[in-house]
Amino acid sequence: MDASIISALAAVAGSLTGGFATFATAWVTQRTSSRREFVRAEISKRETLYGKYICECSRLFMDSLVRTFEKPETMLPVYALLNRIRVSASDAVLAEAERLLRRVTEQYFSPNLSVEELHALVNSGSDVDPLKPFGDVCRAELKSMRTAL
């Protein structure tokens, strides 16, 4: 074979190799970047959803301490949020969300507390915050999603 043909084939092979390497690097970079953007958007969406659920459950729980269950439609927003959580959350978060909603509902059917009883409950050091387990599970889920970035 002629030396010039070998040189030309080597140059073409080198160019193809360099071009493929550039293409592969760009593809991997784009794919990684797209995945990171998706995970960041998912984290933001879940933080917003979990925050709304916490606000709604907090409001309902405080209401349930001093009122009885009179209007079922007061529970509609929290059930809507629970079902939105069901679509995207982990099993652990969903289980805690359902447990929290059961606790709120049970409290509505329990005897109302007076101001003195509320004060005694807070001072007793017992488990006053029914939302804490839900918040802890949400924090763990979001933390694991962030480490995946």
For each residue, the residues with C-beta under 8 A, 3 or more apart:
1: 5 6
2: 5 6
3: 6 7
4: 7 8
5: 1 2 8 9
6: 1 2 3 9 10
7: 3 4 10 11
8: 4 5 11 12
9: 5 6 12 13
10: 6 7 13 14
11: 7 8 14 15
12: 8 9 15 16
13: 9 10 16 17
14: 10 11 17 18
15: 11 12 18 19
16: 12 13 19 20
17: 13 14 20 21
18: 14 15 21 22
19: 15 16 22 23
20: 16 17 23 24
21: 17 18 24 25
22: 18 19 25 26
23: 19 20 26 27
24: 20 21 27 28
25: 21 22 28 29
26: 22 23 29 30
27: 23 24 30 31
28: 24 25 31 32
29: 25 26 32 33
30: 26 27 33 34
31: 27 28 34 35
32: 28 29 35 36
33: 29 30 36 37
34: 30 31 37 38
35: 31 32 38 39
36: 32 33 39 40 149
37: 33 34 40 41
38: 34 35 41 42
39: 35 36 42 43 145 148 149
40: 36 37 43 44 149
41: 37 38 44 45
42: 38 39 45 46 88 145
43: 39 40 46 47 142 145 146
44: 40 41 47 48
45: 41 42 48 49 88
46: 42 43 49 50 88 89 138 141 142 145
47: 43 44 50 51 142
48: 44 45 51 52
49: 45 46 52 53 81 84 85 88
50: 46 47 53 54 85 89 93 134 138
51: 47 48 54 55
52: 48 49 55 56 81
53: 49 50 56 57 78 81 82 85 97 134
54: 50 51 57 58 131 134 135
55: 51 52 58 59
56: 52 53 59 60 77 78 81
57: 53 54 60 61 78 100 101 104 130 131 134
58: 54 55 61 62 131
59: 55 56 62 63
60: 56 57 63 64 74 75 78 104
61: 57 58 64 65 103 104 107 130 131
62: 58 59 65 66
63: 59 60 66 67 74
64: 60 61 67 69 104 105 107 108 110
65: 61 62 107 112 113 118
66: 62 63 112 113
67: 63 64 70 108 112
68: 108 109 112
69: 64 72 105 108 109
70: 67 74
71: 74
72: 69 75 76
73: 76
74: 60 63 70 71
75: 60 72 78 79 105
76: 72 73 79 80
77: 56 80 81
78: 53 56 57 60 75 81 82 101 104
79: 75 76 82 83 101
80: 76 77 83 84
81: 49 52 53 56 77 78 84 85
82: 53 78 79 85 86 97 98 101
83: 79 80 86 87
84: 49 80 81 87 88
85: 49 50 53 81 82 88 89 93 94 97
86: 82 83 89 94
87: 83 84
88: 42 45 46 49 84 85
89: 46 50 85 86 93 94 97 141
90: 93 94 141
91: 94 95
92: 95 96 137 140 141
93: 50 85 89 90 96 97 134 137 138 141
94: 85 86 89 90 91 97 98
95: 91 92 98 99 137
96: 92 93 99 100 133 134 137 138
97: 53 82 85 89 93 94 100 101 134
98: 82 94 95 101 102
99: 95 96 102 103 133 134
100: 57 96 97 103 104 130 131 133 134
101: 57 78 79 82 97 98 104 105
102: 98 99 105 106
103: 61 99 100 106 107 130
104: 57 60 61 64 78 100 101 107 108 130
105: 64 69 75 101 102 108 109
106: 102 103 109 110
107: 61 64 65 103 104 110
108: 64 67 68 69 104 105
109: 68 69 105 106
110: 64 106 107
111:
112: 65 66 67 68
113: 65 66 117 118 121
114: 117 118
115: 118 119
116: 119 120
117: 113 114 120 121
118: 65 113 114 115 121 122
119: 115 116 122 123
120: 116 117 123 124
121: 113 117 118 124 126 128
122: 118 119 128
123: 119 120
124: 120 121 128
125:
126: 121
127: 130 132
128: 121 122 124
129: 132
130: 57 61 100 103 104 127 133
131: 54 57 58 61 100 134 135
132: 127 129 135 136
133: 96 99 100 130 136 137
134: 50 53 54 57 93 96 97 99 100 131 137 138
135: 54 131 132 138 139
136: 132 133 139 140
137: 92 93 95 96 133 134 140 141
138: 46 50 93 96 134 135 141 142
139: 135 136 142 143
140: 92 136 137 143 144
141: 46 89 90 92 93 137 138 144 145
142: 43 46 47 138 139 145 146
143: 139 140 146 147
144: 140 141 147 148
145: 39 42 43 46 141 142 148 149
146: 43 142 143 149
147: 143 144
148: 39 144 145
149: 36 39 40 145 146
